[in-house]
Amino acid sequence: METTILTEQKVLLFRRHLQEEERSPATIEKYLREVRQFSRWMAHAPVTKEAVLQWKEHLIRQGYQPSTINGKLTSLDQLFRVLGWKGLGVKHLRLQRKMFRDSVRELSRAEYTRLIRAAQESGQEKTALLMESICATGIRVSEVRYLTVEAALQKIRRGQMDVRFQEDQKVEELQHLSTSFNQMMDHVKQMKIAAYEKELQYRYAQLQYLQLQISPHFFLNILKSLYGMAQGRNYEKIQTAILMISDHVRYIFHDNQDMVPLQTELHHVENYMQMQRYITSQSIAFHMEVEPGLEEAQVPALCLQTFVENSCKYATVPGRGLEISLEVRQLPSEEGGRLDAVIQDNGPGLSQELLREFNGQVSFQYREDHIGVSNIRQRLQLLYGGDCGFACRNLAPGTEFELIFPLQRKGLTTSKEAEKHESFSGG
């Protein structure tokens, strides 16, 4: 049978176990201090339940507070648990808590009345009202500072994660509680930051996937055109087309950036139109009008070219020359302005089913046709959330697409991103 003599080796085993449980250094130090105090009192005698009861009576005779005695008994309970010594724990003392101040220091009714009258007669109405309010609730003056706990919890509920409790409390239990609470809040804040960073990574991965999803859609169209040229043995035209395609590809994959200056996107749109006319020999009238001063505005890459490409693919009507127009202007708003882009063509228009889908809620499900339009809507949703607008309508003849999103300059975030970052940083 294992001996129950408490040696220093067993104390060190207890410490190692507490460290493995990731107890705080202050808790470990407290447990070890109280266990060693008990060990010195036992003087290498076997630990029995009777000995623990005698230790409890010894502490009472020494004048320790009941809460302190219970704390020392808790340390022994933890020690016995780790060492596997069963049946040695004893009941803790029942606490009759005397909170804050002795009753002899409370105001009598007469003293309370004189105090209120003195405040009123000296013109300190606010002080009198404050004292009446505190006394009406039954809260002692010494308890008022603890009301800040509820105020702190209210701040946490509002998302303010920098709230901390004062740790230099005179009551040992309150000090441990404050320390544990602050450690918990530090851990929660780190978890929120990690979750926010993970969400940003997820969104960035989605944006990259959607941007790359547009590329195969374009390449399939180009390969079909080059195949047609090869069948006609028009090799010089193929060489010129490949050079134009390489410029286009270079833009799509430049630095894997998703936001580009508006003038860069517009230059790419013009290059695409020239490439489309050259490769397909199609007669296309293209008109572009841009409000001055918007050249450096940041826009999602391919957000305009995709709709021009969509018109080239779906708006061609036999016997009618294709006409496409692009207009970009600024709309004033309280948030600092918005960018409004309108793309029109003279094609046959969209089916009622597509109109309902494109004007409805954004879906992230894969589709076989109109991939580019669907992906732009998805990217706008990921970038701006509800802070952007999209609409499409049929004209007579043709189709009109309209995009509205926050006007941004390089280095600035959207208002949605700024608010989200502030909430996670505890502001």
C-alpha positions as CSV (number, residue, x, y, z in Angstrom):
1,M,0.0,0.0,0.0
2,E,1.3,3.4,-1.0
3,T,2.4,5.6,1.9
4,T,0.7,8.9,2.3
5,I,3.7,10.8,3.7
6,L,3.9,14.2,1.9
7,T,7.4,14.6,0.6
8,E,9.0,17.4,-1.5
9,Q,9.1,14.9,-4.4
10,K,5.3,14.6,-4.3
11,V,5.0,18.4,-4.1
12,L,7.1,18.8,-7.3
13,L,4.9,16.1,-9.0
14,F,1.9,18.2,-8.0
15,R,3.5,21.3,-9.5
16,R,4.3,19.6,-12.8
17,H,0.7,18.4,-13.0
18,L,-0.7,21.9,-12.5
19,Q,1.6,23.2,-15.2
20,E,0.4,20.5,-17.6
21,E,-3.2,21.7,-16.8
22,E,-2.0,25.2,-17.8
23,R,-2.9,26.8,-14.5
24,S,-1.8,30.4,-14.1
25,P,1.5,31.0,-12.4
26,A,-0.3,32.8,-9.6
27,T,-2.5,29.8,-8.9
28,I,0.4,27.4,-9.0
29,E,2.3,29.5,-6.6
30,K,-0.6,29.8,-4.2
31,Y,-1.3,26.0,-4.2
32,L,2.4,25.1,-3.6
33,R,2.7,27.7,-0.8
34,E,-0.3,26.3,1.1
35,V,0.6,22.6,0.4
36,R,4.2,23.2,1.8
37,Q,2.7,24.9,4.8
38,F,0.6,21.8,5.5
39,S,3.6,19.6,4.9
40,R,5.7,21.5,7.5
41,W,2.9,21.1,10.0
42,M,2.6,17.4,9.3
43,A,6.4,16.9,10.0
44,H,6.6,13.8,7.7
45,A,3.7,12.1,9.5
46,P,1.3,10.0,7.3
47,V,-1.6,12.1,6.0
48,T,-5.0,10.9,7.2
49,K,-8.4,12.4,7.2
50,E,-8.1,12.9,11.0
51,A,-4.8,14.8,10.4
52,V,-6.6,17.0,7.8
53,L,-9.4,17.7,10.3
54,Q,-6.8,18.6,12.9
55,W,-5.2,21.0,10.4
56,K,-8.5,22.6,9.8
57,E,-9.0,23.1,13.6
58,H,-5.5,24.5,13.8
59,L,-6.2,27.1,11.2
60,I,-9.3,28.2,13.0
61,R,-7.4,28.5,16.3
62,Q,-4.8,30.6,14.6
63,G,-7.5,33.1,13.6
64,Y,-7.6,32.6,9.9
65,Q,-10.6,33.9,8.0
66,P,-13.1,31.2,6.9
67,S,-12.6,32.1,3.2
68,T,-8.8,31.7,3.7
69,I,-9.2,28.4,5.4
70,N,-11.4,27.1,2.7
71,G,-8.8,28.2,0.2
72,K,-6.1,26.2,1.9
73,L,-8.4,23.1,2.1
74,T,-9.1,23.5,-1.7
75,S,-5.3,23.4,-2.3
76,L,-5.2,20.1,-0.4
77,D,-8.2,18.7,-2.3
78,Q,-6.3,19.4,-5.5
79,L,-3.2,17.7,-4.2
80,F,-5.1,14.6,-3.1
81,R,-6.7,14.4,-6.5
82,V,-3.4,14.5,-8.3
83,L,-1.7,12.0,-6.0
84,G,-4.7,9.7,-6.0
85,W,-5.2,9.8,-2.2
86,K,-8.9,9.2,-1.8
87,G,-11.1,9.8,1.2
88,L,-8.9,12.5,2.8
89,G,-10.9,15.6,1.9
90,V,-12.9,17.3,4.6
91,K,-15.9,19.7,4.5
92,H,-15.2,23.3,4.1
93,L,-16.5,26.0,6.5
94,R,-19.9,27.5,5.8
95,L,-19.3,31.2,5.1
96,Q,-21.4,33.8,6.7
97,R,-20.1,36.6,4.5
98,K,-19.8,40.0,6.0
99,M,-19.6,42.1,2.9
100,F,-18.0,45.5,2.6
101,R,-18.6,47.2,6.0
102,D,-19.9,46.4,9.5
103,S,-23.5,47.2,10.3
104,V,-22.4,49.6,13.0
105,R,-21.1,51.9,10.3
106,E,-24.5,52.2,8.6
107,L,-26.5,55.4,8.8
108,S,-29.5,55.6,11.0
109,R,-32.8,57.0,9.7
110,A,-32.2,60.3,11.5
111,E,-28.6,60.6,10.3
112,Y,-29.8,59.9,6.7
113,T,-32.5,62.6,7.0
114,R,-30.1,65.2,8.4
115,L,-27.6,64.4,5.6
116,I,-30.2,64.9,2.8
117,R,-31.4,68.1,4.4
118,A,-27.9,69.5,4.7
119,A,-27.2,68.8,1.0
120,Q,-30.5,70.5,0.0
121,E,-30.0,73.5,2.2
122,S,-26.4,74.1,0.8
123,G,-27.8,74.1,-2.7
124,Q,-26.3,70.6,-3.7
125,E,-29.4,69.2,-5.2
126,K,-27.6,66.7,-7.4
127,T,-25.7,65.3,-4.3
128,A,-29.0,65.0,-2.5
129,L,-30.7,63.2,-5.4
130,L,-27.7,60.8,-5.7
131,M,-27.8,59.9,-2.0
132,E,-31.6,59.4,-2.1
133,S,-31.2,57.1,-5.2
134,I,-28.4,55.0,-3.5
135,C,-30.3,54.7,-0.3
136,A,-33.6,53.8,-2.1
137,T,-31.9,50.8,-3.7
138,G,-30.3,49.6,-0.5
139,I,-26.8,49.8,-1.9
140,R,-24.1,50.8,0.6
141,V,-21.7,53.5,-0.4
142,S,-18.8,51.0,-0.2
143,E,-20.6,48.9,-2.8
144,V,-21.0,51.5,-5.5
145,R,-17.6,50.8,-7.1
146,Y,-18.7,47.3,-7.8
147,L,-21.5,48.6,-10.1
148,T,-18.7,49.1,-12.7
149,V,-18.8,45.4,-13.2
150,E,-22.2,45.5,-14.8
151,A,-21.1,48.6,-16.8
152,A,-18.1,46.6,-18.1
153,L,-20.3,43.7,-19.1
154,Q,-22.6,46.2,-21.0
155,K,-19.5,47.4,-22.9
156,I,-18.5,43.9,-23.8
157,R,-22.0,43.1,-25.1
158,R,-21.6,46.2,-27.4
159,G,-18.4,44.6,-28.8
160,Q,-15.8,46.6,-26.8
161,M,-13.2,43.9,-26.2
162,D,-10.6,46.2,-24.4
163,V,-12.6,46.2,-21.1
164,R,-10.5,45.0,-18.1
165,F,-11.1,44.8,-14.4
166,Q,-8.8,46.4,-11.8
167,E,-6.6,43.7,-10.4
168,D,-5.3,45.4,-7.2
169,Q,-8.3,44.3,-5.1
170,K,-8.0,44.1,-1.4
171,V,-10.2,41.0,-1.2
172,E,-8.2,38.0,-2.4
173,E,-11.2,36.3,-4.1
174,L,-11.9,39.5,-6.0
175,Q,-8.3,39.8,-7.1
176,H,-8.2,36.2,-8.4
177,L,-11.6,36.8,-10.2
178,S,-10.3,40.0,-11.8
179,T,-7.1,38.3,-13.0
180,S,-9.0,35.4,-14.4
181,F,-11.5,37.6,-16.1
182,N,-8.8,39.7,-17.7
183,Q,-6.9,36.6,-18.9
184,M,-10.1,35.3,-20.4
185,M,-10.8,38.6,-22.2
186,D,-7.2,38.6,-23.6
187,H,-7.9,35.1,-24.9
188,V,-11.3,36.0,-26.4
189,K,-9.8,39.0,-28.2
190,Q,-7.0,36.9,-29.7
191,M,-9.6,34.3,-30.8
192,K,-11.7,37.1,-32.5
193,I,-8.6,38.5,-34.3
194,A,-7.7,35.0,-35.5
195,A,-11.3,34.4,-36.7
196,Y,-11.3,37.8,-38.5
197,E,-8.0,37.0,-40.2
198,K,-9.2,33.6,-41.2
199,E,-12.4,35.1,-42.7
200,L,-10.3,37.6,-44.7
201,Q,-8.2,34.8,-46.0
202,Y,-11.3,32.9,-47.0
203,R,-12.8,35.9,-48.7
204,Y,-9.5,36.5,-50.5
205,A,-9.4,32.9,-51.7
206,Q,-12.9,33.2,-53.0
207,L,-12.1,36.4,-54.9
208,Q,-9.1,34.8,-56.5
209,Y,-11.1,31.7,-57.5
210,L,-13.8,33.9,-59.0
211,Q,-11.3,36.0,-60.9
212,L,-9.6,32.8,-62.3
213,Q,-13.0,31.4,-63.2
214,I,-13.6,34.2,-65.6
215,S,-10.3,33.4,-67.4
216,P,-11.2,30.0,-68.8
217,H,-14.5,31.5,-70.0
218,F,-12.5,34.0,-72.1
219,F,-9.9,31.6,-73.3
220,L,-12.5,29.2,-74.7
221,N,-13.9,31.9,-76.8
222,I,-10.5,32.9,-78.1
223,L,-9.4,29.4,-78.9
224,K,-12.5,28.9,-81.0
225,S,-11.6,32.1,-83.0
226,L,-8.0,31.0,-83.4
227,Y,-9.1,27.6,-84.6
228,G,-11.3,29.3,-87.2
229,M,-8.3,31.4,-88.4
230,A,-6.1,28.3,-88.6
231,Q,-8.7,26.5,-90.7
232,G,-8.5,29.4,-93.1
233,R,-4.7,29.4,-93.1
234,N,-4.6,33.1,-92.1
235,Y,-1.3,32.8,-90.2
236,E,-0.3,36.5,-90.1
237,K,-3.6,37.3,-88.5
238,I,-3.1,34.5,-86.0
239,Q,0.3,36.0,-85.0
240,T,-1.2,39.5,-84.5
241,A,-4.1,38.0,-82.6
242,I,-1.7,36.1,-80.3
243,L,0.2,39.4,-79.5
244,M,-3.1,41.1,-78.6
245,I,-4.2,38.1,-76.5
246,S,-0.9,38.1,-74.6
247,D,-1.5,41.8,-73.6
248,H,-4.9,40.8,-72.4
249,V,-3.6,37.9,-70.4
250,R,-0.9,40.0,-68.9
251,Y,-3.6,42.3,-67.5
252,I,-5.7,39.5,-66.1
253,F,-2.9,38.1,-64.1
254,H,-1.0,41.2,-63.1
255,D,0.2,40.7,-59.5
256,N,-3.0,38.8,-58.8
257,Q,-4.5,42.1,-57.6
258,D,-8.3,42.4,-57.6
259,M,-8.6,46.3,-57.4
260,V,-7.2,48.4,-60.2
261,P,-7.4,52.1,-61.2
262,L,-10.4,52.9,-63.4
263,Q,-8.2,54.1,-66.2
264,T,-6.4,50.7,-66.3
265,E,-9.7,48.9,-66.6
266,L,-10.9,51.3,-69.4
267,H,-7.7,50.8,-71.3
268,H,-8.2,47.1,-71.1
269,V,-11.8,47.5,-72.3
270,E,-10.5,49.3,-75.4
271,N,-7.9,46.7,-76.0
272,Y,-10.5,44.0,-75.7
273,M,-12.7,45.7,-78.3
274,Q,-9.8,46.1,-80.8
275,M,-9.0,42.4,-80.2
276,Q,-12.6,41.4,-80.7
277,R,-13.0,43.3,-84.0
278,Y,-9.7,41.9,-85.3
279,I,-10.2,38.3,-84.4
280,T,-13.9,38.0,-85.4
281,S,-13.9,40.6,-88.2
282,Q,-17.2,41.7,-86.6
283,S,-18.5,45.3,-87.1
284,I,-18.8,46.7,-83.6
285,A,-19.5,50.4,-82.7
286,F,-18.2,51.2,-79.3
287,H,-18.8,54.5,-77.4
288,M,-17.3,55.3,-74.1
289,E,-17.9,58.4,-71.9
290,V,-16.2,58.9,-68.5
291,E,-16.6,61.8,-66.1
292,P,-13.2,63.6,-65.6
293,G,-11.4,63.1,-62.4
294,L,-12.3,59.4,-61.9
295,E,-9.2,58.0,-63.6
296,E,-7.6,56.9,-60.3
297,A,-10.7,55.5,-58.7
298,Q,-10.2,51.9,-57.6
299,V,-12.5,49.3,-59.2
300,P,-12.6,45.5,-59.2
301,A,-10.5,44.2,-62.1
302,L,-12.6,43.0,-65.1
303,C,-15.8,44.5,-63.7
304,L,-16.5,46.5,-66.9
305,Q,-14.8,44.3,-69.5
306,T,-16.9,41.4,-68.4
307,F,-20.1,43.1,-69.5
308,V,-18.6,44.3,-72.7
309,E,-17.6,40.8,-73.5
310,N,-21.0,39.6,-72.5
311,S,-22.5,41.9,-75.1
312,C,-20.1,40.7,-77.8
313,K,-21.2,37.2,-77.1
314,Y,-24.9,37.4,-76.6
315,A,-26.1,40.7,-78.2
316,T,-25.0,40.0,-81.8
317,V,-28.1,39.9,-84.1
318,P,-27.7,38.8,-87.7
319,G,-28.0,41.7,-90.2
320,R,-27.6,44.3,-87.5
321,G,-24.4,46.0,-86.5
322,L,-23.5,45.6,-82.8
323,E,-23.5,48.8,-80.7
324,I,-22.1,49.0,-77.2
325,S,-21.8,52.0,-75.0
326,L,-20.1,52.5,-71.6
327,E,-20.7,55.4,-69.3
328,V,-19.0,56.0,-65.9
329,R,-19.9,58.9,-63.6
330,Q,-19.8,59.8,-60.0
331,L,-23.0,59.9,-57.8
332,P,-22.8,62.3,-54.8
333,S,-23.6,60.7,-51.4
334,E,-23.1,61.3,-47.7
335,E,-20.4,58.6,-47.6
336,G,-18.1,60.4,-50.0
337,G,-19.5,59.5,-53.4
338,R,-20.3,56.4,-55.4
339,L,-19.2,55.2,-58.8
340,D,-22.0,54.5,-61.3
341,A,-21.2,52.4,-64.4
342,V,-23.7,51.8,-67.2
343,I,-23.2,49.3,-70.1
344,Q,-25.7,49.2,-72.9
345,D,-26.0,47.2,-76.1
346,N,-28.6,46.9,-78.9
347,G,-29.0,43.1,-78.8
348,P,-32.1,41.0,-78.3
349,G,-32.3,41.5,-74.6
350,L,-32.4,39.0,-71.7
351,S,-35.0,36.4,-71.0
352,Q,-37.4,37.1,-68.1
353,E,-35.8,34.2,-66.2
354,L,-32.4,35.8,-66.5
355,L,-33.7,39.3,-65.5
356,R,-35.3,37.8,-62.4
357,E,-32.1,36.0,-61.5
358,F,-29.7,38.9,-62.1
359,N,-31.9,41.3,-60.2
360,G,-32.5,38.9,-57.3
361,Q,-30.3,37.7,-54.5
362,V,-26.7,36.9,-55.3
363,S,-26.2,33.1,-55.6
364,F,-22.8,31.4,-55.3
365,Q,-23.8,28.3,-57.2
366,Y,-21.9,27.5,-60.4
367,R,-23.7,28.0,-63.7
368,E,-22.9,27.1,-67.3
369,D,-23.8,30.3,-69.1
370,H,-23.4,34.0,-68.3
371,I,-20.6,33.0,-66.0
372,G,-18.9,36.4,-66.2
373,V,-22.0,38.4,-65.1
374,S,-22.6,36.0,-62.2
375,N,-19.0,36.2,-61.0
376,I,-19.0,40.0,-61.1
377,R,-22.1,40.0,-58.9
378,Q,-20.5,37.6,-56.5
379,R,-17.2,39.6,-56.3
380,L,-19.2,42.8,-55.6
381,Q,-21.0,41.0,-52.8
382,L,-17.7,39.8,-51.3
383,L,-16.0,43.2,-51.6
384,Y,-18.8,45.6,-50.6
385,G,-21.6,43.5,-49.0
386,G,-24.8,45.4,-49.1
387,D,-23.0,48.7,-49.9
388,C,-23.2,48.2,-53.6
389,G,-26.0,48.0,-56.2
390,F,-26.6,46.0,-59.4
391,A,-29.4,46.1,-61.9
392,C,-30.2,45.0,-65.4
393,R,-33.1,45.8,-67.7
394,N,-34.2,45.3,-71.2
395,L,-34.3,48.2,-73.6
396,A,-36.0,48.6,-77.0
397,P,-33.8,47.1,-78.3
398,G,-31.0,45.8,-76.2
399,T,-29.9,45.3,-72.6
400,E,-28.6,47.7,-69.9
401,F,-26.4,46.7,-66.9
402,E,-25.7,49.2,-64.1
403,L,-23.2,48.8,-61.3
404,I,-23.0,51.2,-58.3
405,F,-20.4,50.8,-55.6
406,P,-18.4,53.1,-53.2
407,L,-15.9,55.5,-54.8
408,Q,-12.5,54.6,-53.5
409,R,-9.0,56.0,-53.9
410,K,-5.9,53.9,-53.6
411,G,-5.0,53.0,-50.0
412,L,-8.5,53.5,-48.7
413,T,-10.9,50.7,-47.5
414,T,-14.6,50.4,-47.9
415,S,-16.8,51.7,-45.1
416,K,-17.9,48.1,-44.5
417,E,-14.3,47.0,-44.0
418,A,-13.5,49.9,-41.8
419,E,-16.4,49.3,-39.5
420,K,-15.6,45.6,-39.3
421,H,-12.0,46.2,-38.4
422,E,-13.0,48.7,-35.7
423,S,-15.4,46.2,-34.1
424,F,-12.7,43.5,-34.0
425,S,-10.0,45.9,-32.6
426,G,-12.3,46.7,-29.6
427,G,-12.9,50.4,-30.7
